[in-house]
Amino acid sequence: MAARARRTSIRSMTSSTAGHGIRPFRLDVPQSDLDDLHDRLDRTRWPAGSSPTGWAYGVPTDYLRELVRHWRHDYDWRAAEARLNAWPQFKTTIDGANVHFAHIRSPEPDATALVITHGWPGSIVEFLDVVGPLADPAAHGGDPADAFHVVVPSVPGFGLSGPVTGGGWEAGRVADAWAELMSRLGYERFGAQGGDWGAAISRELGRAHPDRVIGVHLNLLPGAQATREPTTEELDALSPEERERTLASWRRWATYSTEGIGYYYQQATRPQTLAYGLSDSPVGQLAWIVEKFREWTDCEELPEEAVDRDLLLTNVMLYWLTGTAGSSARIYYERQHTTTGRVAAPQEPSSAPTALALFPAEPQIPLRRKAERTENLVRWTSFDRGGHFPAMEEPDLLVGDVRAFFRQLREQGA
């Protein structure tokens, strides 16, 4: 019965959006592209000499060699492709960008619309394990009242949204594109969820379109961490719990800003120079991404302890197959260099009801007092496990918190 209802919803959605230039899309990578990838992996030119033990100098050679061996001989792209194609997918042109998105209608007719947004170095692959429980909670042991019609777009310049022409695609412009996308899909009121750049986009979506956004659920809040060492006087004015969180936030930021932020400055200053190497070498692209999955997830030593190895490779494949290493990096450049538009102007606080889910391995630990200056914060949840990619690391925790937040808003009459 549920499956029958879902198929009907998808058919009606397709016909109702035909007039908005929305085109059905299906992943079908040519075998020649996969053959080329395999040939490049077979001919990898590895760095001379042995790499130091551990990750202090970057991705260890022995680890990467084994991961590349798995990618070449064991990983099955066609299985991953089929899994992605289980989602109804589409493309449409918004503000000059060729926007790709998946649209998964819930079998529950009164479901809340929800747009969920990835960041870098993520993709729509992040959400493979959360879309089902969000769209059809009854089929996953949940309450049908918590159902969502889920929209999963690829950010312009990333993956299946392809390279963008020209500049200017910063978070505010993407947020406006999402507002237009939701209008084309017939959703005048909707929620938003995101982490990394998806958090910046979702936050801006709620700030700029408060009349349409029911609520914003974030698993990262840009700029809410401690960016300087607190003084003794400042610490003395805090409660013991706030004091400890402030110190932890500062220590984490101090390490990140000295040891872990090189990727940011490269992508924010010379993304095109970086693009040549990453677009030519699949191993280079893999290393560039896997390093961040190791550093930003809740793992002891290897990223596979937190994220399924094949899921990680599928995420890398979307960058490799679309050649979007450089165009996805430009969002950093835009934030660093844009001198016009909302991103460069002082921004008023958001009035959209906002939830923040906190996962302990997140590199940027937010401070509640800073978050409350810029957000209409109505929910603050701390978890004891998980990191920067909770949809992949701890999908059940993320789904549960998203459901609870929007249930809270419904009960309050939002």
N, C-alpha and C positions, 0 to 999 in steps of 0.2 A: 504493500500500500504506500509506504513512504517512498520507495523507489519510483513508483508510478507518478506520485505527486511531484517528485523532483524533475522527472523528464518533462512533465507538462509545464513546469515553471520555466525550464530552460527554453523550451520551444516558444513560449509566449514572450520571454525576454528577448529572444532573437528577432522575432517579428516586430516587436514594439520599438526596437532601436534601429531598425534598418534605415529609417529616414535620417539618422544622425551620422551617417558615414561610418558606422561600426561594421567591421568586416570580420567574419569568422576566421580563426587562425588555428593551425595545427602544426606542431613541430614535426619536421620530416627532414632531418639532416642528411644530405647526400653521402653515400658511402665513400665517395672520393675524399670528402673532408675527413672522415674517420681514417681512411687509409693514409692520408697525408700526416695526420697526427701520429699514427703508429710509426710511420717512417721517421719522423722527427724524433720521437722518443727513442727509437733504435739507434739513431745517430747522434745522441746527446754528446756534446763536448763538455766534459766535466772539468771543474777547476783543477789546476795542477797541484800536486801535493795532497797531504791529508789535512782535514779540517780539525780544529781543536775539539776536544770532547765537550759535550754540553752545548747549550744554546746561546752562550754569552756573545759569541761572534756572529750569530745568525743561525740559519737552519743547518744542522750537521749533515755532512755528505752521506754518511752511512745510512742515516734515517731517510734522507731524500731518495737515495738510490733504491731502497726497498719500497718506498711509496710509489716511485716511478715504475718499478717492476710490476707492482700490483695494478697500477693504472694501465699499463701496456697489455698485461696478460690475463688479468682476472676481472677487472672492472667491466661492466656491461652497460654501455651507453643506451642501447636499444631498450633495455629494461627500464632505465631511468626516464627515457623519452616517453615510453608508454605510461609510466606513472604520472608524468606531467600532463600528458594528453588526456588523462582521466578528468582533468578540469576542463570545462568549456572555456576556450580562450578566444580573444578578439584583438583587433587593432583598430585604432581610430586616430585621426590627426587633430591635435589640439595645439594651438599657438605655434604651428609650424613643426611640431614634433610628432613623430610616428609612435604613438603610445601603445604599448602592448599591455594587456591585462587579462587576468582570469576572473570570471564572474560565476560564483557558485551560489545558486539560489537555494535557500533552505526549503525543505518540504513543509515547514510551518509558515502559513501565509502571513501571520502577524509578526514575523521575525524583524529584528532591528537591522538596518543596513549598517555595515562596518567596512571601512577601507583600511587595510593594513599595509604598511610600507616598510620596505627593507632599507638597508644602508650599504656602506662599503666596509669590507669586501664581501658583502652578502648579495642576495638575490631573492627572487620569489621561491627558490628552493628552501629557504629558511622555514617556510610555512607549510611544508608538505605534511607535517604531523599535527598541525593545529587546525587546519581548515575543516576537516571532517567533524571533529568534536564541536567546533564553533557553529557550523552550519546545521548539523543534525545531532544535537545533544542526546535525544532519545535513543539514538542508535549507539551511543557511547556511554550509556549509564547515567545520563544527565536529565535535567528538567527541560521539557520542550519549550517552556516559557523563556529559556535563556538562549534561544536560537538566533542566529544572524544570517542575513544575506551577505556573503563575504565577497568583497572586491579586492583583488590582489594585483596592483599595477607594478610594472617594471619602471623604475625612475628613468626619465629621459637621459639618454647617454649610456645607460646600463643595459647589458644583455639584449633581450629581445625588443626593447624599445630603441635599440640601435644607436649609432652615433647621431648626434644632433649637429645641425649646421649653425654656425655662429655661436656667440657666447650668451651669457646672461641667465643660464639655467641654475639659479641658486634656489634655496629652500622656499622662499616666498613665491617664486614663479611656479615651482612645482605644486605648491599648495593650491594656487589658483587653478592650475590645470586639473587637479583632483576635484575641486569644487565643480568645474565644468563637466568632468567625466561623470560625477555622481548625478548631475542634472540630466545628462544624456541617458543615463540608465533609469531615470524616473525617481530618483531618491532626493527629495527636497530636505529631508532630515536624516542625519546619519551620525555614527560615531567614528572615531579614528584611533588607530593604535600604531605604535612604531618604536623602534630603537635606533641608535646610531643616527644616520641622516634621516631615517624614517621618523625619529623622535623630533628632530628639528622641523621636518615637513608637517608632521601631525600637529605639533604645537602651534605652528604658524597658521595651519588650517583652522584651528579653533579660535585663534586670536583674530584672524582677519574675517572669518565667517561665523561669528557667534550665533547668528540667527538660524543657522542651518546645522551646526555641530552640536549634537546632544551631549557629548562628553569626549574627552581625550585621555586615552590610557597610554602611558609611557613606561618603558623600562630603562630609560636614560633621560636626564634633563641637562642639555648642554649649558655650561656656564654656572652650574649650581655647586660645583666642588670648591674646596679651599684652594686658592691659587697663590697664596703666600703663607709664610709661617705665622701662626697667630702669636700675639704678644701675651706675656704673663697676665696683664690686666684684662685682656679679652677672654682668656681662659678662665680667670677667676670669676668672671661674671656669668659663666655658664653652669648649668647643672652637671653633675658627674657624667651622665650619659651623653649630653651634648658635647662635653669637653673631650671625651674619648672619641666620639665620632669626628669631631673637628680635627683632632690630631691624626686619626687614621686617614681622613680625607687628604690632609696636607701631605702625609708621608707617601700615600699612593700617587698623588699628583706630582710630587717632587721626583719620584722614580720615573714615572711615565714621561714627564716633560724633559728629562735629561737622557733617559735610556731608550724610550719607546716611541718617540715622536718624529724620528727621521723621515718616515714614510709621508707624514703630513706635509712637511716642508717641501719635499720633492714634488708631491702632487699639487701643492698650492703654488709652486713657483715655476716648475718646468715639466708639466705633465706630458707634453708632446715628446720631449727627449726620452722620457721613461718608456713611452709607448712603443718605440721601435724595438727595444729588446724584449718586452713582454709580449708583443704581437708576433714576434719571430720565433721565440723559444717557449714551447709549452712548459718546459721544466722551470724556466725563469718565472713564468706566470704562476705556476704552482707554488714555487718557493715564496713569491711575494705575498700570496694569500695565506698559505698554510702557517707562516710565521705568526700572523695575527690571530689565527685560530688557536695557536698554541699559547700565545701571550694573554689572550683576552677571555679564554674559557676557564671553567673550574676544573682544571686537570692538574695532576701532579707532575707529569713529565711530557706526555704525548697528547696531541689534540684529540686522537681517537678515544682517549679515556672519557672525553666529554661529548664528542660528536661522532656519529657513525662515519667511518672512513669513506664509504661509497657515497654518502650524502655530501660529504665535503668535496669529493671529486666531481660530483654533479654540479655543485656550485661553481667550481673552477671551470668546468666545461662550458657553462654559459658565457663566461668571459672569453674563453679561448675561441669557441666556435663563432662568436659574433665579432671578434676583434675589437672589443670595447674597453681594453685596458686603459687607453688614453682618454677616451671620451668620458668614461666613468670617473676618472680622476679629476676632471675639470670642475666638478662641483666644489672641490677644495679651492681651486684657483678662483672661482667666482666669489666665494666667501671672503677670500683674502684681498681681492682686487676690485670688486664692484664698488663704484662710487655713486651710483644712483639707485633709486628704488628702495623698497622697504628694508632690504638687508643692510643697507648702509645708514639708514636713518634711525634715530632713537625710537624705540618701540614701547608702546604702552603695555601694561600687564594684560594678560589674557583673562577674559571673563568666562571662558568655557570651563565647566566643571572638569577637573583634572585629577587623575589617579597616577601615582608613581609606584611602580613595583621595583623593589631593590634586591639585586642579586649580588652575593658577596664578592665574586671575582670580577665584577665590573671595574674597569680601570678608573673611572671617574665616580667617586663616592659623593653623592649630593648631600648638602646640608639643608635641613628643613627650613631654617630661618631664611636662607637665600631663595629656596624654591617658593616660599610663600610671598616673596616680594614681587614675583613675576607671574605667578600662576594662581588660579582659583582652586587651591588644593583641597580636595574633599576626601581623598583616600591615600594612605601611606602604608605600604605593606613591605615588611622585610622578610626575606627568605633565608634559609640556612645553607642553600646550595644553588649553584648555577652561576652564569657569568654573562658576558656581553651578547650572547646569542641564545636567549632562553627558549625561543621557539624550537630550537634544535636540541638544546641541552636538557631542558626541563619543560617539555610541552604541557604536561599535566598541570604544573604549577601556574604557568602563564595562562592557560585556558581558564583555570579555576578563578584566577584573579580578574580576568577580563569579564567573565560571567558575573562575578560578585559585584564588580563596579557598576555595570550597566543595570543589574538588578536593583542595586541601591538607588540609582537614579530614577528607575521606574517607580520604586516605592515612594520616592520623594516627589513624584509627579513631574519629573523633568521631561 
